[in-house]
Amino acid sequence: MDPSRRAAALAVLCLTALMIVLDSTIVAIALPAIQGDLGFSDAGLSWVVNGYLIGFGVVLLPAGRLGDRIGARQVLLAGLLVFTVASLVCGLAPGAGWLVGGRLVQGAGGGLASAVIFGMIVRLYPEARGQARALGLYSFTQAGGAALGFVAGGVVTDTAGWPWIFLINVPIGALALGAGLRVVPREAGAGVRTGKMVLRSRHLWVALAATMLIFGTGMGFQYINALYLQRVLGLDPVTTGIAFLPTPVVIGLVSLFVAPRVTARFGLRAVLGAGLGLMVAGLLLLARMPATATYATDVLPPLVVMGLGVGVVIPAIIMLVMRDVAPAATGFVSGLANTAQQAGGAAGVAVLALVAARVTGSGGYGYSWAFLVAAGFVLGALALTSLVRRPGAREEVNVALTR
């Protein structure tokens, strides 16, 4: 493929990822405002996040398999269309039920589009060096979307109102859809009529389990930290968004400029171990924050440490999952990877929100316990990645297709 056409296609995939991650982070900042306007309970408020994650996760495996069968381009464009229309519905929602329903459909659209992205990147950039750079750019885009979402969430909520955190997706989605129709290459599907695929790879399933724990930590960390900053420290939405910025900015810079180099030099296992260790350190620092915490001394340092860890972990875990996957199965395994991310994210938000709500005591100690539980998630991921085989110990991903 012509290099310029390949770069344009990668840009569309990154723009799609930007829109989807923008939606998840921009919503986190607006949660208290949504709760006040639509009357959500504390427990019900988590469904604004989890409704999206569940809709996202339900379609990922079928969407990935469908991408292998009929072509990833068609699935990507369909997902963009559904996501954009559902964003409009969420922005116009008159009540809590409408918003949760819209979020379910919006998540389904995001799942359709996201399910095929990893596989498309791997096929666009099959060589290791180019693939590492492309995945680094993808991670940088996601982190940039998170940074933009945190700031935009506060600004939009305070100035235009929370419905516009969803309506902002409409022009972005239309742009991505139009560009995708022009530059994303058509791919011939495998044409397989079966729905049964058996994967026999301990390496793959261990990597997917670690992915669930990593993304459960990331999504839960965002949710809990947003509530802590506003409810305990008393920050307004705009200030909360600005306070969040160091983490995604560091993630973006590290994933783009540092992660590809250290991964090439030291290998995936070493990079994952170091990155996960940094995440544990950041979460332990967050767990010790008192109710009288100050941002510069108590909040900022752990946010930077978390950014350093996540910045190298995310590209590495994606490469670990997709390693040695046959081209005919990239869509399905991409769907598995996204399923692990979203299922882990939903579980992480649910568990950490429950811990924060149930642990009583003054000074926000429920949030401290939630950060400790999140650190436990990361330690679990660290234990799992230590079990992943080394590259020299070849184990193919066996794909059995039966009619």
C-alpha positions in Angstrom: 0.0 0.0 0.0 1.1 3.5 -0.7 2.7 5.0 2.4 0.6 8.2 2.3 -2.6 6.1 2.0 -1.5 3.9 4.8 -0.8 6.9 7.0 -4.2 8.4 6.2 -5.9 5.1 7.1 -4.0 5.1 10.4 -5.1 8.7 11.0 -8.8 7.7 10.6 -8.3 4.8 13.1 -6.7 7.1 15.6 -9.4 9.7 15.1 -12.0 7.0 15.8 -10.1 6.0 19.0 -9.9 9.6 20.0 -13.6 10.1 19.8 -14.3 6.9 21.8 -11.8 7.7 24.6 -12.9 11.3 24.6 -16.4 10.2 25.4 -15.4 8.0 28.3 -13.2 10.7 30.0 -15.4 13.7 29.3 -18.3 11.8 31.0 -16.3 11.1 34.2 -16.0 14.8 34.9 -19.7 15.5 34.3 -21.0 12.7 36.5 -22.0 14.9 39.5 -23.8 17.4 37.2 -25.7 14.5 35.5 -26.6 13.1 38.9 -28.0 16.4 40.0 -30.1 17.0 36.8 -31.5 13.5 36.2 -31.8 12.3 39.8 -29.5 9.3 39.7 -28.7 7.6 43.0 -25.1 7.1 44.0 -25.2 3.4 42.9 -27.3 4.2 39.8 -24.8 6.8 38.7 -22.3 4.2 37.8 -24.6 3.0 35.1 -23.8 6.1 33.1 -20.4 4.6 32.7 -21.2 0.9 33.0 -24.2 1.0 30.5 -21.7 2.2 27.9 -19.1 -0.4 28.8 -21.6 -3.2 28.8 -23.0 -2.2 25.4 -19.4 -2.0 24.2 -18.4 -5.3 25.5 -21.4 -7.3 24.2 -20.7 -6.6 20.6 -16.9 -6.9 20.6 -16.5 -10.6 19.9 -19.2 -10.8 17.2 -17.9 -7.6 15.6 -14.3 -8.9 15.5 -15.4 -12.2 13.9 -17.6 -10.3 11.5 -14.7 -8.2 10.5 -12.7 -11.3 9.6 -15.7 -12.6 7.6 -16.9 -9.6 5.6 -14.1 -7.1 6.0 -13.0 -4.8 8.8 -13.8 -1.6 6.9 -17.5 -2.3 6.8 -17.6 -3.0 10.5 -15.6 0.1 11.4 -17.9 2.4 9.3 -21.1 0.8 10.7 -19.8 1.4 14.3 -19.0 5.0 13.6 -22.5 5.6 12.3 -24.2 3.9 15.3 -22.0 5.7 17.8 -22.6 9.1 16.2 -26.4 8.7 16.1 -26.5 7.4 19.7 -24.4 10.3 20.9 -27.1 12.6 19.6 -29.8 10.6 21.5 -27.7 10.8 24.8 -27.4 14.6 24.4 -31.1 15.0 24.0 -32.1 12.5 26.7 -35.0 13.8 28.9 -34.4 11.4 31.8 -32.2 8.8 33.4 -33.6 5.8 31.6 -33.2 7.5 28.2 -29.6 8.3 29.0 -28.7 4.8 30.2 -30.4 3.4 27.1 -28.6 5.8 24.8 -25.3 4.9 26.5 -25.9 1.2 25.8 -26.4 1.8 22.1 -23.5 4.3 22.0 -21.3 1.6 23.6 -22.5 -0.9 21.0 -21.4 1.5 18.2 -18.1 2.1 19.9 -17.6 -1.6 20.2 -18.3 -2.3 16.5 -15.7 0.3 15.5 -13.1 -0.6 18.2 -13.3 -4.3 17.7 -11.4 -4.2 14.4 -8.9 -1.4 15.1 -6.1 -3.5 16.5 -6.4 -6.0 13.7 -6.4 -3.3 11.1 -3.2 -1.7 12.6 -1.5 -5.0 12.6 -2.3 -5.6 9.0 -1.4 -2.0 7.9 1.9 -2.3 9.7 3.0 -6.0 9.8 6.7 -5.2 10.4 7.6 -5.1 14.1 9.2 -1.6 14.1 6.4 0.0 12.2 3.8 -1.8 14.3 5.4 -0.5 17.5 5.4 3.0 16.2 1.8 2.7 15.0 0.6 1.3 18.4 2.6 4.0 20.1 0.7 6.7 18.1 -2.6 4.9 18.8 -1.8 5.1 22.6 -0.7 8.7 22.2 -4.0 9.5 20.6 -6.0 7.8 23.4 -4.0 9.7 26.0 -4.5 12.9 24.1 -8.3 12.2 24.0 -8.2 11.6 27.7 -6.4 14.9 28.3 -8.8 16.7 26.1 -11.8 15.0 27.7 -10.8 15.9 31.2 -10.5 19.6 30.4 -13.4 19.7 27.9 -15.6 17.9 30.4 -15.2 20.6 33.0 -15.4 23.5 30.5 -18.4 22.1 28.6 -20.3 21.1 31.8 -19.9 24.5 33.4 -20.5 26.6 30.2 -22.9 24.7 27.9 -24.3 22.0 30.2 -23.6 18.2 30.4 -25.7 17.3 27.3 -23.0 18.8 25.1 -20.4 16.3 26.3 -22.4 13.9 24.1 -23.4 16.2 21.3 -19.7 17.1 20.7 -19.3 13.6 19.3 -21.6 14.3 16.4 -19.2 16.4 14.3 -16.2 14.3 15.2 -18.1 11.1 14.2 -19.3 12.7 10.9 -15.7 13.7 10.1 -14.3 10.2 10.9 -17.1 8.5 8.9 -16.5 10.7 5.8 -12.7 10.3 5.9 -13.1 6.5 6.5 -15.2 6.1 3.3 -12.4 7.7 1.3 -9.1 6.4 2.7 -9.6 3.2 4.7 -8.8 0.3 2.3 -11.3 -2.4 1.5 -10.4 -5.8 2.9 -11.7 -9.1 1.5 -13.3 -11.1 4.3 -12.4 -14.7 4.9 -15.9 -15.8 3.8 -16.1 -18.4 6.6 -19.6 -19.5 7.3 -19.0 -20.9 10.7 -19.3 -19.2 14.0 -17.1 -21.6 16.0 -13.5 -20.7 16.7 -11.3 -22.5 19.2 -8.1 -20.8 20.4 -5.7 -23.0 22.3 -3.0 -20.7 23.6 -2.1 -20.3 27.3 -0.1 -17.2 26.3 -3.1 -15.5 24.8 -5.5 -16.1 27.6 -3.0 -15.1 30.3 -2.3 -11.9 28.4 -6.1 -11.2 28.1 -6.6 -11.8 31.8 -3.8 -9.3 32.5 -5.4 -6.9 30.1 -8.7 -7.1 32.1 -6.9 -6.2 35.3 -4.9 -3.3 33.8 -7.9 -1.7 32.2 -10.1 -2.3 35.2 -7.5 -0.4 37.2 -7.4 2.4 34.6 -11.1 3.0 34.3 -11.7 2.6 38.0 -8.9 5.0 38.8 -10.5 7.7 36.6 -14.0 7.2 38.1 -12.8 7.2 41.8 -10.3 10.0 41.3 -12.9 12.3 39.7 -15.3 11.7 42.6 -12.5 12.2 45.2 -11.3 15.5 43.7 -14.9 17.0 43.6 -16.5 15.5 46.7 -13.5 15.4 49.1 -11.3 18.2 47.9 -14.2 20.3 46.7 -12.9 21.1 43.2 -15.3 22.3 40.6 -15.6 20.4 37.2 -13.2 22.7 35.3 -10.6 22.5 38.0 -11.0 18.8 38.2 -10.4 18.5 34.5 -7.2 20.5 34.7 -6.1 18.5 37.8 -6.4 15.3 35.8 -4.2 16.6 32.9 -0.7 15.4 34.1 -1.7 11.7 33.8 -2.9 11.6 30.2 -0.2 14.1 29.1 2.6 11.9 30.6 0.9 8.8 29.1 0.8 10.3 25.7 4.5 11.5 25.7 5.8 8.2 27.1 3.7 6.0 24.8 4.8 7.9 21.7 8.5 8.6 22.4 9.6 6.2 25.1 7.6 3.0 24.9 8.7 1.9 21.4 12.4 2.4 22.3 12.4 0.6 25.6 10.2 -2.2 24.3 12.7 -2.8 21.4 15.6 -2.7 23.8 14.4 -4.6 26.8 11.4 -6.7 25.6 7.8 -6.8 26.5 8.1 -8.7 29.8 10.7 -6.3 31.3 8.7 -3.2 30.1 5.5 -4.6 31.5 7.1 -5.4 34.8 8.5 -1.9 35.2 5.4 -0.2 34.1 3.1 -2.2 36.4 5.4 -1.5 39.3 5.1 2.2 38.6 1.3 1.9 38.6 1.3 0.1 42.0 3.5 2.9 43.4 1.1 5.6 42.1 -1.9 3.9 43.5 -0.3 3.4 46.9 0.5 7.1 47.0 -3.1 8.0 46.1 -4.3 5.7 48.9 -2.5 7.7 51.5 -4.1 11.0 50.6 -5.9 12.6 53.6 -9.1 14.7 53.4 -6.9 17.8 53.8 -4.7 16.9 50.9 -3.2 19.6 48.8 -2.9 19.1 45.0 0.8 19.9 44.5 2.2 17.7 47.2 -0.4 14.8 47.6 -2.2 14.5 44.3 0.2 15.6 41.5 3.1 13.2 42.2 1.0 10.0 42.1 -0.7 11.2 38.9 2.7 11.6 37.2 3.9 8.2 38.4 0.6 6.6 37.1 1.2 8.3 33.8 4.7 6.9 33.5 3.5 3.4 34.2 0.5 3.4 32.0 2.4 5.0 29.1 4.6 1.9 28.7 2.1 -0.7 29.8 -0.7 -0.1 27.3 1.3 -0.4 24.0 3.2 -3.4 25.5 0.1 -5.3 26.6 -1.6 -4.8 23.2 1.5 -6.1 21.4 1.6 -9.1 23.8 -2.0 -10.0 23.1 -1.6 -9.7 19.3 1.8 -11.5 19.1 1.9 -14.5 16.8 -1.8 -14.2 15.7 -2.5 -15.5 12.2 -3.8 -12.8 9.8 -7.1 -14.6 9.3 -7.8 -14.4 13.1 -6.6 -10.8 13.8 -10.2 -9.4 13.8 -11.3 -12.1 16.3 -8.3 -11.6 18.6 -8.7 -7.9 18.3 -12.3 -8.3 19.5 -11.0 -10.5 22.4 -8.5 -7.8 23.3 -11.2 -5.1 23.3 -13.6 -7.3 25.2 -11.0 -7.8 27.9 -10.4 -4.0 28.1 -14.1 -3.2 28.4 -15.1 -6.1 30.6 -12.2 -5.2 32.9 -13.2 -1.5 32.8 -16.8 -2.3 33.7 -15.7 -4.6 36.5 -13.1 -2.1 37.8 -15.6 0.8 38.0 -18.2 -1.4 39.6 -15.9 -2.9 42.2 -14.0 0.3 43.1 -17.3 2.3 43.3 -18.7 -0.3 45.6 -15.7 -0.3 47.8 -15.7 3.6 48.0 -19.4 3.6 48.8 -19.4 0.8 51.4 -16.3 1.6 53.4 -17.4 4.1 56.0 -15.5 6.8 57.8 -14.7 10.4 57.6 -12.1 12.0 55.4 -12.8 10.1 52.2 -11.2 6.8 53.5 -13.5 4.9 51.3 -11.6 6.3 48.3 -8.3 5.3 49.9 -9.5 1.7 50.2 -10.6 1.8 46.6 -7.1 2.8 45.5 -5.7 0.0 47.6 -8.0 -2.5 45.8 -6.9 -1.1 42.5 -3.2 -1.6 43.5 -4.2 -5.3 44.1 -5.6 -5.5 40.6 -2.2 -4.3 39.2 -0.3 -6.8 41.3 -2.5 -9.5 39.9 -1.6 -8.3 36.4 2.1 -8.4 37.3 1.8 -12.0 38.5 0.0 -13.0 35.3 2.5 -11.4 32.9 5.3 -13.2 34.6 3.7 -16.4 33.4 3.7 -15.4 29.7 6.2 -17.3 27.6 9.3 -15.7 26.3 9.5 -15.0 22.6 12.0 -17.8 22.0 9.5 -20.4 23.4 7.4 -20.5 20.3 3.7 -21.2 20.8 1.4 -20.7 17.9 -2.2 -19.4 18.3 -4.1 -22.5 17.0 -7.3 -21.5 15.2 -9.7 -24.3 14.5 -12.5 -23.4 12.1 -15.3 -25.9 11.7 -18.2 -25.7 9.3 
